[in-house]
Amino acid sequence: MSADPGPHSDYLNECLSWLDHHLKRVDNGIMEAPPYRVYIQESLPAIPIKGNRPGKWISLSELPPQQTLVLDNMFKRLLFVRDDAPSMEYSTRTIDSHEITGCFGGQWYCSGHSLAELATDQRLADSHSMCWELSVEDSMTILGNPSVKLNVSVDGDTEAIVAARLCDVHPNGESTLITYGVLNVTHHKGHGEDQVEPLKSNKEYEIQIQLKATGYTIPKGHVLRLSVSPSYWPLVWPSRKNISLSVTTGNQKSLICLPILKDDSDKKSHLKNLLAEPSLPATLPHEVIRKTSYSRKISHDIVDGTVLDVITEDDGRVLLNDETTIDKISTYKYSIKQGDPLSAQAVCNHYAMTDWQIDPSTLTKTKVTIINKMTCDEKFFYLFSKLQAYKDGQLVFEREWDEQIERKYV
């Protein structure tokens, strides 16, 4: 693999060893490797950095056991569960939706092309969330899928989402995203059609959110922060109405379970390919006419409250074998107006061009443009797509799709 940030690994040879064993019956020991070989990151700055992320590869026969911490609303803290711990008073905290909570959470799918895909400082998102904190007195390594159990209630609508994030808070206040998870609360019983149900105002529901798997070490002197919010745009489409989300704590009503690795010594087996530089195939002879570039820009109109998130993925322009030119650009625009979840809009534009020289006297030019747009109101999602294909500057094919999908519990 050669995506950024690193470190990279020789994934192709890892795959080759696996295929040699299963297809060619080569006894190369690949199946003797431990089930888990993982990279554990060290604490990272809130702003993504170029190059290799500090950390280490380890191998494990099993993931570490979960350790439980309770949420304490009274002091906005996280506490490890102990048999001799005194009972906690019940307490409820409430927060309203805020449309820009997820703007700095990075992209849902990161291809490794650019640091612009990654999450940045979470302090703004944390300021629009309910937070609980644990001061890390000795370094703590989280390895696996954390999960959060919350007792929540909703006021303002029959649908709601809850986003939970774990962050590494540095002594200077920077907040680095470790992992996150999201749940549509109407799915609190399950995802089957007969399990999803509308919410009742101010009724308490017990929900569980599994966070994405991670390997991350929080150093001594930092703070582990759990942040919970009822919105996470643009990663998740907002509820149709702004809501108030309440979380109740006391006597283990709300918990977080962390897979904490205690010892990683002598866990270094079968890491040869993961520690090696990538084995990359030879590329075709080519000339770069325009370099690749990727950017993400977030702007806030302080007059009308619109927040615009623009991602540009320019794959560049390349000449192959002195006869074929390839050019591709994609732009993603996500906009929303504060206080108006129905103003959410996503527009994706794609442009792809290929010129090829069939013979010295004939140059054929083709171009494809695609527009995708999604908007909504209280009852429906509206999807519009348009595809146009050109040959030598002439439109040869065009098609439009215009659909609406009923909002059901979302």
C-alpha positions in Angstrom: 0.0 0.0 0.0 1.3 3.5 -0.8 -1.4 5.8 0.4 -0.7 8.7 2.7 -0.2 9.2 5.6 2.0 6.2 6.2 3.5 3.9 7.3 3.2 1.8 4.2 3.3 -2.0 4.0 4.0 -4.6 1.4 0.3 -5.6 1.1 0.7 -7.1 -2.4 3.2 -9.7 -1.2 1.0 -10.4 1.8 -1.8 -11.2 -0.6 0.5 -13.2 -2.8 1.5 -15.4 0.2 -2.1 -16.0 1.1 -3.0 -16.9 -2.5 0.0 -19.1 -3.0 -1.0 -21.1 0.1 -4.7 -21.5 -0.8 -4.4 -21.9 -4.6 -1.0 -23.5 -5.1 -0.8 -25.4 -1.7 2.5 -23.7 -0.9 3.5 -24.3 2.7 4.6 -20.7 3.5 3.3 -20.4 7.0 0.8 -17.6 6.2 -1.9 -19.4 8.2 0.2 -19.6 11.3 0.1 -15.8 11.6 -1.9 -14.5 14.6 -5.5 -13.5 13.8 -4.7 -9.8 14.5 -1.8 -7.8 13.2 -2.5 -4.2 13.8 -0.8 -0.8 13.7 -1.2 1.2 16.9 -0.8 5.0 16.5 0.8 7.2 19.0 -0.8 10.5 20.0 -1.2 12.7 16.9 -1.5 16.5 16.5 -5.1 17.6 15.8 -4.0 18.9 12.4 -3.1 16.0 10.0 0.6 15.7 9.3 2.4 14.5 6.2 4.6 11.4 6.2 4.4 8.4 8.5 2.2 8.5 11.6 4.3 7.4 14.6 3.4 4.1 16.1 4.2 0.4 15.9 3.0 -2.9 14.4 2.0 -5.7 16.8 0.4 -9.2 16.4 -2.2 -10.6 18.8 -4.1 -13.9 19.2 -7.1 -12.0 20.5 -8.2 -8.4 21.1 -8.0 -7.0 24.7 -11.0 -7.3 27.0 -13.4 -4.4 27.3 -13.2 -2.2 30.4 -16.2 -0.3 31.5 -16.4 3.4 32.5 -19.5 5.2 33.7 -20.6 8.6 32.6 -21.0 11.1 35.4 -23.1 14.2 34.4 -22.6 15.9 37.7 -18.9 16.4 37.1 -18.8 15.7 33.3 -16.3 12.9 33.8 -15.7 9.3 33.0 -15.0 6.8 35.9 -13.8 3.3 35.8 -16.3 0.8 37.2 -15.2 -0.6 40.6 -16.9 -3.0 42.9 -16.5 -0.7 45.8 -17.6 2.5 43.9 -20.3 4.5 45.6 -23.6 4.8 43.9 -24.1 7.9 41.7 -27.1 10.2 41.7 -29.2 10.3 38.6 -28.6 13.4 36.5 -29.7 14.6 33.0 -27.9 16.9 30.5 -29.4 18.3 27.4 -28.0 19.7 24.1 -29.6 21.0 20.9 -28.8 20.1 17.3 -26.1 22.2 15.7 -25.7 21.7 11.9 -21.9 22.1 11.7 -20.9 19.6 14.3 -19.4 17.1 11.8 -17.8 19.5 9.4 -14.3 18.8 10.7 -14.7 15.1 11.1 -13.1 14.1 7.8 -14.5 12.2 4.9 -16.4 8.9 5.4 -14.2 7.0 3.0 -10.6 8.1 2.8 -8.6 6.9 -0.3 -5.3 8.0 1.0 -4.8 10.7 -1.7 -4.6 13.7 0.5 -4.5 14.9 4.1 -7.6 17.0 3.2 -9.7 13.7 3.6 -8.8 13.4 7.3 -10.3 14.9 10.4 -8.9 18.0 11.9 -9.1 19.8 15.3 -12.3 18.7 17.1 -12.6 21.7 19.5 -15.5 23.3 17.5 -17.4 20.0 17.3 -16.8 19.4 21.0 -18.2 22.8 21.8 -21.5 21.7 20.2 -21.6 18.4 22.0 -22.1 17.0 25.5 -18.6 15.9 26.8 -17.3 13.6 29.5 -13.6 13.4 30.3 -11.0 11.1 31.9 -7.6 12.4 32.9 -5.0 9.8 31.7 -2.6 9.2 34.6 -0.7 6.5 32.7 -0.5 5.9 29.0 -3.6 4.1 27.7 -3.8 2.1 24.5 -7.2 1.5 22.9 -7.3 -1.4 20.5 -10.6 -2.6 18.9 -14.2 -1.4 18.8 -15.2 0.9 21.7 -18.9 1.0 22.4 -21.2 3.5 24.1 -24.4 2.7 26.0 -26.6 5.7 26.6 -29.9 6.4 28.2 -31.3 9.1 25.9 -34.6 11.0 25.3 -35.6 13.3 22.5 -37.7 16.4 22.3 -38.8 18.0 19.1 -39.3 15.1 16.6 -40.1 11.4 16.3 -36.7 10.8 14.7 -33.1 11.5 15.8 -29.5 10.5 15.3 -26.8 10.3 18.0 -23.1 10.7 17.1 -20.4 9.6 19.6 -16.8 10.5 19.3 -13.6 9.7 21.3 -11.0 12.3 21.2 -7.4 12.7 22.5 -7.2 16.2 24.2 -3.7 17.6 24.4 -2.4 19.8 27.2 -2.6 22.8 24.8 -6.4 22.1 24.3 -6.1 20.5 20.8 -8.6 17.7 20.3 -7.6 14.8 18.0 -10.3 12.5 16.7 -9.6 8.9 17.7 -12.8 7.2 16.5 -16.5 7.7 16.2 -19.9 6.0 15.7 -23.4 7.1 14.7 -26.9 5.6 15.4 -30.3 6.4 14.1 -32.2 6.2 17.4 -35.3 4.8 15.7 -33.2 1.7 15.2 -32.5 1.2 18.9 -34.1 -2.2 18.9 -32.5 -3.3 15.7 -32.4 -2.7 11.9 -35.2 -5.0 10.8 -38.3 -3.4 9.3 -40.4 -4.7 12.2 -37.9 -3.3 14.8 -37.7 0.3 13.7 -40.1 2.6 15.4 -40.9 6.4 15.8 -39.7 8.0 19.0 -42.0 9.3 21.7 -41.2 12.8 23.0 -39.2 12.7 26.3 -39.4 8.9 26.6 -36.1 7.4 27.8 -34.5 4.9 25.4 -31.4 2.7 26.0 -29.2 2.8 22.9 -25.8 1.3 22.1 -23.4 2.7 19.6 -20.4 0.7 18.3 -17.5 3.0 17.3 -15.2 2.2 14.5 -12.2 0.0 15.3 -9.0 1.8 16.2 -5.5 1.4 17.6 -4.4 4.5 19.5 -2.2 5.3 22.5 -3.1 8.3 24.7 -0.1 9.5 26.6 0.1 10.4 30.3 -1.1 13.9 31.0 -3.6 14.0 28.1 -7.4 13.7 28.5 -9.7 11.1 26.9 -12.9 12.9 25.9 -16.3 11.3 24.9 -18.4 13.7 22.9 -22.1 13.1 22.1 -24.2 15.2 19.7 -27.6 14.9 17.9 -26.1 15.9 14.5 -23.0 15.0 12.4 -23.4 16.7 9.0 -22.1 16.2 6.3 -21.2 12.6 7.2 -24.8 11.9 8.2 -27.9 13.6 6.8 -29.6 15.7 9.5 -32.9 15.0 11.1 -35.9 16.9 9.6 -36.2 19.1 12.7 -33.8 20.5 15.2 -34.1 18.5 18.4 -33.0 18.5 22.0 -31.1 15.4 23.0 -30.9 14.4 26.7 -28.6 11.9 28.3 -29.2 10.5 31.8 -26.4 9.1 34.0 -26.3 7.5 37.4 -25.9 3.9 38.7 -24.4 2.8 35.3 -27.3 4.0 33.2 -24.8 5.3 30.7 -21.5 3.6 30.0 -18.6 3.4 27.6 -16.7 0.1 27.1 -13.0 0.5 26.0 -10.8 -2.4 24.7 -7.6 -1.4 26.6 -4.4 -3.2 25.8 -2.3 -3.7 28.9 0.8 -5.4 27.5 2.2 -5.5 23.9 5.7 -6.9 24.6 7.0 -9.7 22.4 4.1 -9.5 20.0 6.1 -9.1 16.9 5.5 -12.4 14.9 4.6 -12.5 11.2 5.2 -8.8 10.5 7.7 -9.1 7.7 5.5 -7.9 4.9 3.8 -5.3 7.1 7.2 -3.7 8.0 8.5 -3.8 4.4 8.1 -1.0 1.8 5.4 -1.6 -0.8 6.1 -3.7 -3.9 4.5 -1.5 -6.6 3.9 -2.7 -10.2 5.7 -0.9 -13.0 3.7 2.0 -14.4 3.1 2.6 -18.1 5.3 5.2 -19.8 3.6 8.5 -19.2 4.0 12.3 -19.1 2.3 14.3 -16.4 0.6 17.4 -18.0 -1.2 18.5 -14.9 -0.4 17.2 -11.4 -2.9 15.7 -9.1 -4.3 18.0 -6.4 -6.8 17.6 -3.6 -8.4 20.2 -1.4 -11.2 20.7 1.1 -12.4 24.2 2.0 -15.1 25.1 4.6 -16.6 28.5 4.6 -19.3 30.2 6.8 -21.5 33.0 5.6 -22.0 35.0 8.8 -25.0 36.9 7.3 -27.3 34.1 6.3 -25.6 31.3 8.3 -24.8 29.0 5.4 -21.9 26.7 5.9 -20.3 25.4 2.6 -18.0 22.4 2.5 -16.2 22.0 -0.9 -14.0 19.0 -1.7 -12.1 19.0 -5.0 -10.3 15.9 -6.2 -8.2 16.7 -9.3 -6.7 13.4 -10.6 -4.6 15.4 -13.0 -4.0 15.2 -16.8 -1.7 12.4 -18.0 -0.4 11.4 -21.5 0.1 7.6 -21.9 2.4 6.1 -24.5 2.4 9.4 -26.5 -1.1 8.6 -27.8 -3.8 8.7 -25.0 -4.6 11.6 -22.7 -6.7 11.1 -19.5 -8.1 13.9 -17.5 -10.5 13.7 -14.5 -11.8 16.1 -11.8 -14.5 15.6 -9.2 -16.1 18.2 -6.9 -18.3 17.6 -3.9 -20.2 20.5 -2.3 -22.2 20.1 0.9 -24.1 23.1 2.2 -26.5 23.7 5.1 -27.9 26.8 6.8 -27.6 26.9 10.6 -31.0 26.4 12.2 -32.5 24.9 9.1 -31.8 21.2 8.6 -34.1 21.1 5.6 -31.6 23.4 3.8 -29.1 20.5 3.6 -27.9 20.0 0.0 -25.2 17.7 -1.5 -24.0 18.3 -5.1 -21.4 16.1 -6.8 -19.9 17.0 -10.2 -17.7 14.6 -12.1 -15.7 15.3 -15.3 -13.7 12.7 -17.2 -12.0 13.2 -20.6 -10.0 10.9 -22.8 -8.2 11.7 -26.1 -6.6 9.0 -28.1 -4.7 8.9 -31.3 -6.1 6.1 -33.4 -3.5 6.8 -36.1 -1.2 9.7 -36.9 -3.9 11.6 -38.7 -6.9 10.8 -36.4 -7.5 12.2 -32.9 -10.7 11.2 -31.1 -11.8 13.2 -28.1 -14.4 11.9 -25.6 -15.8 13.6 -22.5 -18.3 12.5 -19.9 -19.9 14.8 -17.3 -22.1 13.7 -14.4 -24.1 15.9 -12.0 -25.7 14.4 -8.8 -27.8 16.4 -6.5 -29.6 15.6 -3.2 -32.0 17.8 -1.3 -35.0 17.2 1.0 -38.1 18.4 2.7 -39.9 17.0 5.8 -41.5 14.1 3.8 -39.0 13.2 1.0 -35.5 13.1 -0.2 -35.0 14.4 -3.8 -32.4 12.9 -6.0 -31.4 14.3 -9.4 -28.7 13.0 -11.7 -27.7 14.0 -15.2 -25.2 12.2 -17.5 -23.8 13.7 -20.7 -21.4 12.1 -23.2 -19.5 13.9 -25.9 -17.5 12.8 -28.9 -15.3 15.3 -30.7 -17.3 18.1 -29.0 -20.7 16.8 -30.1 -23.3 15.6 -27.5 -23.9 11.9 -28.4 -25.8 10.7 -25.3 -27.8 12.3 -22.5 -29.9 11.0 -19.7 -31.6 12.4 -16.6 -32.9 10.7 -13.4 -35.3 12.6 -11.1 -36.5 10.6 -8.1 -38.0 11.1 -4.7 -37.7 8.8 -1.7 -40.0 8.9 1.3 -38.3 9.8 4.5 -39.0 6.8 6.8 -37.6 7.2 10.3 -34.8 9.4 9.1 
